[in-house]
């Protein structure tokens, strides 16, 4: 075997080992219950509202809050926005600073029934489904900082959600 090929193989093995160790460290730190603390802007100033501009130029004022998040070892999650509004699904680490959530929308839920009706009127719009026929909706969060007890997540590009891990 040529020396260049041996060096290339060695490099690939080293990179995959390092990424695997880094990925395990992220996974070990991220598993648990995360309570939303506050939202800050890029200057680390706490904000009570964030503003979103619609395509028509109209601005919408939104209360700056975040869901409490539970990330389980088995790859499932719960994002609790309010008592009545909780997303459930599966999560995975996409990179050292990105986590992907795949929300499961039960086909017989109110939201699932709305998706079914929407698909009738928009036949080109297809939602992915799981093996039970439930709908899947993926999103991701960019992790700015992660320690054993604190997580900072980018929100709307101009804001950061700050979380503290619940200790047992």
C-alpha positions as CSV (number, residue, x, y, z in Angstrom):
1,X,0.0,0.0,0.0
2,X,1.3,3.4,-0.8
3,X,2.3,5.7,2.0
4,X,-0.2,8.4,0.8
5,X,-3.1,5.9,1.1
6,X,-1.9,4.8,4.6
7,X,-1.7,8.4,5.8
8,X,-5.2,9.1,4.4
9,X,-6.7,6.1,6.1
10,X,-5.0,7.0,9.4
11,X,-6.3,10.6,9.1
12,X,-9.9,9.5,8.5
13,X,-9.7,7.1,11.5
14,X,-8.4,9.8,13.7
15,X,-11.0,12.3,12.6
16,X,-13.9,9.9,13.1
17,X,-12.6,8.9,16.5
18,X,-12.3,12.6,17.6
19,X,-15.7,13.4,16.3
20,X,-17.2,10.4,18.1
21,X,-15.6,11.4,21.4
22,X,-16.8,15.0,20.9
23,X,-20.3,13.8,20.0
24,X,-20.4,11.6,23.1
25,X,-19.3,14.6,25.3
26,X,-22.1,16.7,23.8
27,X,-24.7,13.9,24.3
28,X,-23.6,13.3,27.9
29,X,-23.9,17.0,28.7
30,X,-27.2,17.6,26.9
31,X,-29.3,14.8,28.3
32,X,-31.5,15.9,31.1
33,X,-34.2,18.5,32.0
34,X,-33.5,22.1,30.9
35,X,-35.5,25.0,32.4
36,X,-35.8,28.2,30.5
37,X,-34.3,31.1,32.4
38,X,-34.3,34.2,30.2
39,X,-33.8,35.6,26.7
40,X,-31.0,38.0,26.0
41,X,-29.9,40.0,22.9
42,X,-26.4,39.9,21.4
43,X,-25.2,42.5,24.0
44,X,-26.3,40.0,26.8
45,X,-29.2,42.4,27.8
46,X,-32.3,40.6,28.9
47,X,-35.3,41.2,26.7
48,X,-39.0,40.7,27.4
49,X,-40.2,40.8,23.8
50,X,-38.8,39.8,20.4
51,X,-40.0,41.2,17.1
52,X,-40.5,39.3,13.9
53,X,-41.1,41.0,10.6
54,X,-43.6,39.3,8.2
55,X,-43.0,39.2,4.4
56,X,-45.5,42.1,4.0
57,X,-43.3,44.2,6.3
58,X,-45.7,44.1,9.3
59,X,-43.9,43.6,12.7
60,X,-45.2,41.2,15.3
61,X,-44.3,41.5,19.0
62,X,-43.8,38.1,20.7
63,X,-43.2,37.5,24.4
64,X,-39.6,36.4,24.8
65,X,-39.9,32.9,26.4
66,X,-38.7,29.5,25.6
67,X,-40.0,26.0,26.3
68,X,-38.7,23.9,29.1
69,X,-37.0,20.9,27.4
70,X,-36.4,17.3,28.5
71,X,-33.9,15.4,26.4
72,X,-33.9,11.7,27.2
73,X,-31.1,9.2,26.7
74,X,-33.3,7.1,24.4
75,X,-33.4,10.0,21.8
76,X,-36.9,11.2,22.7
77,X,-37.7,14.8,23.9
78,X,-40.5,17.0,25.3
79,X,-40.6,20.7,24.8
80,X,-43.2,22.2,27.1
81,X,-44.3,25.7,26.0
82,X,-47.4,25.9,28.2
83,X,-49.6,23.5,30.2
84,X,-51.6,22.8,27.0
85,X,-48.8,23.0,24.5
86,X,-46.1,20.4,24.6
87,X,-44.2,19.0,21.6
88,X,-42.9,15.4,21.7
89,X,-40.6,13.5,19.3
90,X,-37.1,12.4,18.7
91,X,-33.8,14.3,18.9
92,X,-30.3,13.8,17.6
93,X,-27.0,15.7,17.5
94,X,-26.3,16.9,13.9
95,X,-23.0,18.6,14.7
96,X,-21.0,19.9,17.6
97,X,-23.3,22.9,17.8
98,X,-26.6,21.8,16.3
99,X,-29.4,19.6,17.7
100,X,-32.3,18.4,15.5
101,X,-35.8,17.8,16.8
102,X,-38.3,15.7,14.9
103,X,-41.7,16.4,16.3
104,X,-44.3,13.7,16.1
105,X,-47.8,15.0,15.3
106,X,-50.4,12.3,16.0
107,X,-52.5,11.7,12.9
108,X,-55.7,11.8,15.0
109,X,-54.8,15.0,16.8
110,X,-56.3,18.4,16.0
111,X,-53.1,19.4,14.3
112,X,-52.9,16.1,12.4
113,X,-56.4,16.5,11.1
114,X,-55.5,20.0,9.9
115,X,-52.5,18.6,8.0
116,X,-54.7,16.0,6.4
117,X,-57.2,18.7,5.2
118,X,-54.3,20.9,4.0
119,X,-52.9,18.1,1.9
120,X,-56.3,17.7,0.2
121,X,-56.2,21.3,-0.9
122,X,-52.4,21.3,-1.6
123,X,-51.6,17.9,-3.2
124,X,-48.0,19.0,-3.8
125,X,-47.4,19.6,-0.1
126,X,-46.5,16.2,1.5
127,X,-45.6,15.7,5.1
128,X,-43.2,13.0,6.2
129,X,-44.7,10.2,8.2
130,X,-43.5,7.6,10.7
131,X,-44.3,3.9,10.6
132,X,-47.6,4.5,12.4
133,X,-48.8,7.2,10.0
134,X,-48.2,10.1,12.3
135,X,-46.7,13.2,10.8
136,X,-43.1,14.4,11.3
137,X,-41.9,17.9,11.4
138,X,-38.2,18.6,11.8
139,X,-36.5,21.7,13.2
140,X,-33.1,22.4,14.6
141,X,-31.5,24.6,17.3
142,X,-28.0,26.1,17.1
143,X,-26.2,25.6,20.4
144,X,-24.1,28.6,21.3
145,X,-22.7,27.2,24.5
146,X,-23.2,24.0,26.5
147,X,-21.8,23.0,29.9
148,X,-23.0,20.5,32.4
149,X,-25.4,23.0,33.9
150,X,-26.1,25.7,31.3
151,X,-27.1,25.8,27.7
152,X,-27.4,28.8,25.4
153,X,-29.4,28.4,22.2
154,X,-29.7,30.9,19.3
155,X,-33.2,32.2,18.7
156,X,-34.3,34.3,15.7
157,X,-30.6,35.0,14.9
158,X,-30.6,38.1,17.2
159,X,-31.4,36.5,20.5
160,X,-30.1,33.8,22.8
161,X,-32.3,31.6,25.1
162,X,-30.6,30.6,28.3
163,X,-31.4,27.4,30.1
164,X,-30.3,25.8,33.4
165,X,-30.2,22.1,33.9
166,X,-32.3,20.7,36.7
167,X,-30.3,18.8,39.2
168,X,-31.6,15.6,40.7
